[in-house]
Amino acid sequence: MPFWLVLVLVIGGLFLLGFLYDFAAKRKKWRTDFTEEPQQQLSTSQRVYNELSLQQSLRNSDHHNS
């Protein structure tokens, strides 16, 4: 089987899976909104705490990797 045919089948299969997932999600009204909405509901102090803890964990991770 030619390589281009395999490539077309794989890409077509991925498109088909995406279409089927989208169709089922719309039909069953699945929530697929992965935006930062919960972050907007936090108070300013909670957002600052979250940001500082993320920066601290990043610094700790970089320190252990070097």
C-alpha positions as CSV (number, residue, x, y, z in Angstrom):
1,M,0.0,0.0,0.0
2,P,1.5,3.4,-0.9
3,F,2.6,5.7,1.8
4,W,0.3,8.5,0.7
5,L,-2.7,6.3,1.0
6,V,-1.8,5.3,4.6
7,L,-1.3,9.0,5.4
8,V,-4.7,9.9,3.9
9,L,-6.4,7.1,5.8
10,V,-4.8,8.2,9.1
11,I,-5.7,11.9,8.7
12,G,-9.2,11.0,7.5
13,G,-9.7,8.7,10.5
14,L,-8.6,11.5,12.8
15,F,-11.0,13.9,11.2
16,L,-13.8,11.3,11.4
17,L,-13.1,10.8,15.1
18,G,-13.1,14.6,15.7
19,F,-16.4,14.9,13.8
20,L,-18.0,12.1,15.8
21,Y,-16.9,13.5,19.1
22,D,-18.1,17.0,18.2
23,F,-21.5,15.5,17.0
24,A,-21.9,13.5,20.3
25,A,-20.8,16.5,22.4
26,K,-23.4,18.8,20.8
27,R,-26.1,16.2,21.0
28,K,-25.5,15.3,24.7
29,K,-24.6,18.9,25.6
30,W,-21.2,18.0,27.0
31,R,-19.3,20.9,28.5
32,T,-16.1,21.2,26.5
33,D,-15.2,24.8,27.4
34,F,-11.7,24.7,28.8
35,T,-11.1,28.4,29.2
36,E,-9.8,30.1,32.4
37,E,-13.3,30.9,33.6
38,P,-12.7,29.6,37.2
39,Q,-9.6,31.8,37.5
40,Q,-11.7,34.9,36.9
41,Q,-14.0,34.0,39.9
42,L,-11.1,34.1,42.4
43,S,-10.4,37.2,44.5
44,T,-7.3,39.2,43.8
45,S,-5.4,37.7,46.8
46,Q,-6.3,34.2,45.7
47,R,-5.0,34.9,42.2
48,V,-1.8,36.4,43.6
49,Y,-1.3,33.3,45.9
50,N,-1.8,30.9,42.9
51,E,0.6,32.8,40.7
52,L,3.3,33.0,43.4
53,S,2.9,29.3,44.2
54,L,3.2,28.4,40.5
55,Q,6.3,30.6,40.2
56,Q,7.8,28.9,43.3
57,S,7.2,25.4,42.0
58,L,8.7,26.4,38.7
59,R,11.8,27.8,40.5
60,N,12.1,24.6,42.6
61,S,11.7,22.4,39.5
62,D,14.4,24.4,37.6
63,H,16.7,24.2,40.6
64,H,16.4,20.4,40.8
65,N,16.9,19.9,37.1
66,S,20.2,21.9,36.9
